[in-house]
Amino acid sequence: MAEEQGEFRIYNSMTQQKEIFKTKVPGKVSMYVCGVTAYDFSHLGHARAAVSFDILFRYLKHLGYEITYVRNFTDVDDKIIKRANETGEDPLMLSNRFCDEYNADMADLQCETPSREPRVSEHLNEIKDMITQIINNGYAYEVDGDVFYAVDKCPNYGMLSGQRLEHNRAGERVAVDSRKRHPADFALWKAAKPGEPSWDSPWGPGRPGWHIECSAMSACYLTHKFDIHGGGIDLIFPHHENEIAQSWAADHDSHVSYWMHNGHVTNNNEKMSKSLGNFFTIRQITERYHSLALRHFLISAHYRSPLNYSISQLENSSDAIYYIFQTLQDCKDAVSPLLQGETEKNEKVPQINEAAKECIKKLNVEFQTKMSDDLQTPVILTGALQEALKFVNTSLKMLKKKMQKRAQLQLIQSLLEVEKVVGKVLDVLGLLSSKSYAEVTHFINKSLINLPVLYNESKRHSFGKPLHV
């Protein structure tokens, strides 16, 4: 069983402490992560959320769990409608295009495909059914075709964020709507407006509010009780707080065991976002740096910590990926011909040397202890993994010297075993590529040749000031 591999502790935003991970169903994990609103190319903030939960997904698989991983697309939203009006496109066509672009970015970043990727437009019936249930249970009310959630009827509202209802005064976050019974009441269903997409409902034509979408889609695929709900830290309030309230109103037994949130990507220590206009798209970065360098950069800080964007940090990550792949390529080039020759002679392969045993043990122990302690990827990148790569390079130098056949075979076997463990660690971190080692290093070398040009461009516009798309 997965639980037998040792305790995995994750930080629960609900309790604000690390907790031992225990699934509702032994050996199985149910996980929902809030995805993007698809109206534009995705930026580094989106990339960090996706990579953070991809690391979690990969590590849970490594532990032996069977995982149902659901990540949604919001393809019905005010921002989509606004952008569609600006471009003259159909809103659903526009969002569908950017859903495809997002998936292309995720593939480039080595993010594995979730089990399900539901879209709001494909789950209108489930959303309307949940709203109906909430109304029938007495926690929502209809006004002129709009349906609002009555927050003052939820006794535990604010349990995730710590926000108190008395602090939610009218006009502070949203425009005042005198039809609301309480200023913090939020829309479950929005009545249709001219020129906007709408769907029929018991309350008249309209479209769903943002918060109800995730409650309905998570319940559709995972029921009202599941293990992990994730997203960016900015979603804690109001989005996730409102999700909790809605789900409870629909089913009092609803429960998410662990709420997980990744930190912001910042630019000059200010949150990077489209609304602030200080963002960089994933494409802007991967045009200049290998996508694995970007992934390395995104996991170079703990997932809950802020990550400040800088060219120097990206270059450090690019150097790190180059070093990893060049080391693995050098090992392959040196060992393959020697190993083939000895294998043909059917000689017995000796045990690995003591230095290799110690290297493997240290890497395995550090990987297990740090990853099981709330996914401490920065320690993995800078600790025993680097020592293992150093062992490989040192051993390759030794391999060039004259030595007895048995000693040579032992060294080769030691290199192979260390390389195997390094590969396992890189795989869980998502830092292996479907392309060859040589292709990756060639891309990075090519980027280095153009670096002076790119650096000058960055000072003028591309990286000194964000591009707006």
FENKA-V335239 format. One record per backbone hydrogen bond with DSSP energy under -1.0 kcal/mol. NH is the residue of the N-H (numbers start at 1). CO is the residue of the C=O. Records with the same first field share a line. If there is no record, write none. Layout:
# FENKA-V335239
NH->CO  CO
This chain:
# FENKA-V335239
4->1
5->2
9->372
10->19
12->17
13->259
16->12
17->12
19->10
21->8
28->25
29->66
31->68
32->228
33->70
34->230
38->74
39->37
44->280
47->43
48->44
49->45
50->46
51->47
52->48
53->49
54->50
55->51
56->52
57->53
58->54
59->55
60->56
61->57
62->58
63->59
64->61
65->60
66->27
68->29
70->31
71->116
72->33
73->118
74->36
81->77
82->78
83->79
84->80
85->81
86->82
87->83
88->84
89->84
94->90
95->91
96->92
97->93
98->94
99->95
100->96
101->97
102->98
103->99
104->100
105->101
106->102
107->103
108->104
109->105
110->107
111->106
115->69
116->69
120->73
122->119
123->120
127->123
128->124
129->125
130->126
131->127
132->128
133->129
134->130
135->131
136->132
137->133
138->135
139->134
141->148
143->146
146->143
147->189
148->141
149->186
150->139
151->149
153->150
154->151
157->154
159->156
162->158
167->164
168->165
169->167
172->169
180->177
185->182
188->147
189->147
190->207
192->205
196->193
199->206
204->201
206->199
207->190
209->188
215->211
216->212
217->213
218->214
219->215
220->216
221->217
222->218
223->219
226->255
228->30
229->258
230->32
231->260
233->262
235->232
236->233
240->235
241->236
242->238
243->239
244->240
245->241
246->242
247->243
248->244
249->245
250->246
251->247
254->251
255->224
257->226
258->227
260->229
262->231
263->303
266->307
267->270
272->265
278->273
282->42
285->281
286->282
287->283
288->285
289->285
294->290
295->291
296->292
297->293
298->294
299->295
300->297
305->302
307->264
309->266
314->310
315->311
316->312
317->313
318->314
319->315
320->316
321->317
322->318
323->319
324->320
325->321
326->322
327->323
328->324
329->325
330->326
331->327
332->328
333->329
334->330
335->331
336->332
339->335
340->336
341->337
342->338
343->339
344->340
346->343
347->342
357->353
358->354
359->355
360->356
361->357
362->358
363->359
364->360
365->361
366->362
367->363
368->364
369->365
370->366
371->367
372->368
374->9
375->371
376->370
377->375
380->376
381->377
382->378
383->379
387->383
388->384
389->385
390->386
391->387
392->388
393->389
394->390
395->391
396->392
397->393
398->394
399->395
401->398
408->404
409->405
410->406
411->407
412->408
413->409
414->410
415->411
416->412
417->413
418->414
419->415
420->416
421->417
422->418
423->419
424->420
425->421
426->422
427->423
428->424
429->425
431->426
440->436
441->437
442->438
443->439
444->440
445->441
446->442
447->443
448->444
449->445
450->446
454->450
455->451
456->452
457->453
458->454
459->455
460->456
461->457
464->458
465->461
